[in-house]
Amino acid sequence: MSDFDLAAAAQLAGGVVRPGVFLLIDAWPGPLRVFTGFGDRELEPDAVDAEGGIYTGVGQLIGLPAVSQLINGVAQRIEYTLPIGDETLLALADSEADTIRGARCFQGFTAFDEHWRPMFRPLWLTELVIDVLRPNFAADASTLTVSAATVTSARRRASFNRWTGPAHRAAHPTDAFCDRTSLYAPLTTVKWPSK
Amino acid sequence: MTLFVWPYRLLTPATQQTVPDGASQEAGRSLSGWGQTADFSGGGFWTSTLGNISLFDQDRILAARAWSAHLRGGARSFIMPCWDLGFAPRPWAGGASALGGLPALADDGDWFGWEPSFGEPIMVAGLAGAVALSGVEMAITLTRGAGLKAGQHFSLHHDVWGWRMYRIERIVSRSGNTAECLVWPPGRESIAAGASVELDVPRCEMKLASGQSIEPVIRGGRMAEAISATFVENRPNPST
């Protein structure tokens, strides 16, 4: 499978597109992989999903929220609503919720060709951290709402993100890109954790 | 757990419409009037509507009630047959049906490994090559039957997904008794070469669609009106 290229871009600009949204939740004991659609799909390993695997078609993500990529570090919270039809999701809703709190959640996007084959490796749009699970058991349809946020969304002024070393290290432990950020702000010093 | 098969000869519909379904959305029209369509179905799923199931005697009314209880409003799967024999690749020779050359009906004690089991299949076919998960190209070899045509249905029995129905969208190529077919929906599960292809009675695991019911409406304490209902393909549920 190739990466996103001009052919894929041309297909997305056509009269009919076949998008597929993929969720990868890095939880114990193993990753939870789901995607919009009915049947299962197998994806190759990539930089985000190192092992690859079968993404369970849960039928639909009920309420797929708009996702903004973190441009200029804007913090955000996103809620996904999944139908509890899969045994794994049912277990998460019932008794295994603690295994998923704090887990990383990746949302990716790809498009299928006319024969429902992925046209390019998923573009993983955002990485979030799961902190709240909310099962909703109803007579006609039971769902699981998964609330995920960026690493700084729990801060009091969550709408603002700061490029501090500790904040960046929390999401990317081996990346020293922001370690010296404080040296470039001569008028203000931001301490971590800050209020 | 073995799933029950819809009692087609007892609860016989006047019409059956089996439809490839899925979710697509129009993005809205631009100023020029053109709009883009986004298909989120990921390949889609089957729906089947059984229309005007006549309940003209006590046995049929009781059967409808029993099945209504069994289906549990859509919480339980069953096997839905698609009676497509009129469009199936039945054996044809010399300008006439070749059914006369079939073996005679078997004894009561014989078992043919599929339900309902009352005789040998009319058509016999198998996969010429393995099919991968979500594969849309399948090579089918017929050992008894006429040439395959686009629009015909067949079923495969998968290890986990069970019975799943497929429709031939296009015949890509032919070689002897083998036809390379483009099918819909994409393969529900990988399956090995040589797997049996069911052509007599294509079938699919389904459940009652949301909001549907097959509960008969009793009139005068003795009769019931005809019922209709829509069913939708269901995912396998290993726990039931």
Interface residues (C-beta under 8 A of the other chain):
Chain A: G14 G15 V16 V17 R18 P19 G20 F35 T36 G37 F38 G39 D40 R41 E42 I54 G57 G59 Q60 G85 D86 E87 F112 H115 W116 R117 D140 A141
Chain B: G22 A23 W34 Q36 T37 A38 D39 F40 S41 G42 G43 G44 F45 L133 S134 V136 E137 L182 P185 P186 G187 R188 E189 S210 E233 R235 N237 P238 S239
